[in-house]
Amino acid sequence: MQLSAVDIALVAFGLILASVAIGLMMRYWLPEEHISGDSKEVIRLATALIGTMAAVVLALLFASTRTSFEATNSSVGRMTTSVIELDHMLQEYGPEGRPLRAALRRDVVAIVASIWQDDVPAQRQARPDGPPGQVTVLTMLRQMTPANPLQGALQARALSVSGDLEQTRLTLLAQPTDSLSKPFVTVLVLWLCFIFLSFSMSAKANTTLVIILVICAFSASSAIYLILELGQPFDGLMQIPNAALRNALAPLA
């Protein structure tokens, strides 16, 4: 079963809280000499090492997924620009371009449905018998015969723009739905569990300590959630919106 970013973050939060509880109990179970003196210093150094590693990994993951998210968002923006430009060129082409403009509007609906597969309204608008997201206007452009040099120039430019549109669509479709490896996230959560277990063993339990540890555990889980969400640009609560692309072209009169 595929877990969402929210589910994984909640699981991480629960595991970290369980580690805090175990650490608070171990404070009373272990002999005093095991958590004092040289032993305490070694535990502190080991926790600092794991904490530094976890902080570096979290920072690198956030930077990487944020860069990828912004690049994908830019690709969607280029698709929207290409669709609008292509429609303008087909309008300038003359009456022969009207069927292609109608096909372009159907293509936009199909493209949105093929990329945002969890978008229910887009799936309902897509043609069930049509190709999944294929830019059919590109094929129609290749079959046109220009009647004058102006139409020839418009056709050449339209072919270039529609080709770029199709290439961008295929690039977005080729992206993995989940760019982060689950074993990698698992190891990161285990590191965080060890860190919080060590923290909770450092002092006797009191209300302030427990509240601070719970807040820190929630913050760490939230960081994991943000990284996972950024790694899924077309799914989840932080997905790239498709309204601009879907509404880029007004209906033909």
N, C-alpha and C positions, 0 to 999 in steps of 0.2 A: 504494500500500500504506500502511495506517494504522500509524504507528509508535507504540509504547507510550511511557509516560513514562521507563521504564528505557532503552529504545533511544535516545531523544533525549538523555538525560543521558550515556549512554556515547559517543554521537557527539560531543557537546559536549566531553566529557573528552578524547577522542582529538584533536579539532581544537585544543584548548588546548595539549595536550602537543606537537603538531606545531609550534605557534607558538613554544613554548619552545625546541624543538630548532632551529628556523630562527633564532631570536634568538641562541642560543649560537653558531651558526655564523657569523652576520653579524658578531658581535663580532670575529672573526678576518678576515673578508673585507673589511670596510670600512676605509678609511684612518683613522688615529687622529684626524685633525682633524674627521672627520665625527661622532665620538661624544665629543667633548671640547669644553670651552670654551662658547661661545655656542650651538653646536648641541646640546650635551648639555642646556643649560638649556631650550631650546625643546622638546626631546623630553620633558623632565620636566614642563613646563607642559601640553603636549598630553595626556600620560598622566594627569596629575591631573584635567584637564577630563573626559576620557572615563571615568575611574574614578569621579568624582563622579556623572556621569550614570548610569552603570551601577548604582552603589550605590543611588541614589534610585529608579531603576526597579525594582530587585529588592525594595526595601523596600515600595514601593507595590503591586507585584504580589502579594507575600506577604500583605500586610494585606488586599487586596481578595479574594483567593481564600480566605483563612482565614475572612473574614466570610461569604462566600457558602457555604462548606462548613458553617459552624456554623448558618446559616439553614436550609440543606437538612436538616441533622440534626434541627433543631427541628421541621421539617415532618413528618419521619418519626415523631418522637415524638408529634406531634399526631394523626397517622393511627392510631398504636397506641392512644392514649387514646380516640379516637372509636370504634374497632372494639370495644373492651372496653365502653364506655358503651352502644353500640348493642345489643350482645349482652345486657347486663343489662336494658335496656328491653324487648327482645323476650321475655325470660324472664318479666318481670312481666306482659306482655300476656296470657299464658295459653297454653293448648294451641294456639291459632291461630297463635302466633308461632313454634312449633317448626320448621315448614318454612322460615321465613325465617332462623332461626338456622343451619340446615343450609346454606342458600344463602349466608349471610354467610361461613361457613367456606370454601366454594368460592371466594367472591369474594376472600378474603384471599390464597389461594394464587395466584389469577390476577393480583392486583395486584402481588404480589412478583415473579412471573415477568415481568410487563410492564415493571417498573422496573429490576430487577436482571437484565438480559438475559443476562449471562455466568454467572449462578448455575445450574449444571447441575442440582442437586437440585430447585430451584424449577421449572425448565423441565420436568422429568420429572413433577412433581406436577400441573402445570397441565393443564386440560382442552384437548385438541387441537381439539375441535369447538366450544369455547365462545368467547364474545367476548373479545378480548385485554385483560383487566384491567378490564372494565366492571363497575360495581357493580350487579349485577342485583337485589339486595335492595331497591334504591331503587324500581325498577319494581313489585316485588311489594308494597311498602308502599303505594304509591299506589292499588293495586287492592283494598286491604283495606277492609272496612266495619266500623267500631267498633260494638260491641253496647251500650256504656255510656259515660258521660262519662270514666271513668278510661282506658278503651282509646282514646277520642278524644284525650285529652291525651297519652298515650304515643305514639300514632301521629304527632301533630303534632311532638313532640320528636324522635322517631326520624327523621322526614322531614328535619328540620333538620340533625341530626347526619350522616345519610347523604349529604345534599347537600353538606355541608362536606367529608366524606370524598372524594366524587367530585371536588370542586373542587381539593382538595389533590393528588389523584392526577394530574389533568390538568396542574396546575402543574409537578409534578415531571417528567412526561413531556415537557413543552414545553421543559425545560432542554436546552441543547446538550450533546452528549456531550463536547465539547472547548471550553471557554470561552476559551482563549487562541489568538490568531492565530499560525499557524506563521511567517509573515514577521516578526512582531514578535519571536518567540523567535530567529529566525535573525539578526536585527540585534543582539540582545543578545549572542548567542554571538560574533558578529564583533567587537563591542566588547571582550569579554573576551579574545579572541585577540590583539587589538592591545595590550591592557594587558600581557598576559604576554609578548608578543614584546618590548615595550619594557623590561620588567623584566629579562628574560634578557640583553639587550644592555648592561645597566648595569655588569656586572662579568664578569670572566673566570670560566669554568666551574670549579667545584669540587664535591666531593661534597655539602657542606652546602647550597650554593646550589641544586643540582639537587633534593635531597630537599625543601627548603622550597617550591620552585616546584611540585613534584608534589603535595605536600599541599595547597597553595593551589588548584591546579587541581581537585583532587578536591572540595574544599570548595565551590568555585564551581559545579561540576557538580551537587553534591548539593543546592544551593539551587535550581537549575533543576528538578531532579527533584521536590523538595517542592512547588514552585509548580504544576508540571504535575499532580501527584497530587491536590493539593487542588482543582484545577479539574475533576477527574473523580470526583465523589463516589460514583458507582455502579459504578466500575471500578477495577482496579488493586489494589495492596497496601494502600492506605489507604482503601478504600471504606467507606462507612457500613454497619455490619452490619444484616442484616435478621432476625436471630434473634428479637428482641423482637416484631416485627410478625408474623412467621410463627408464633410460638408463643404469641401473645396469647390465643388461645381454646383451651380444652381440648376434646377430642372429645366429642360428645354421647353420653350413656349410652344 
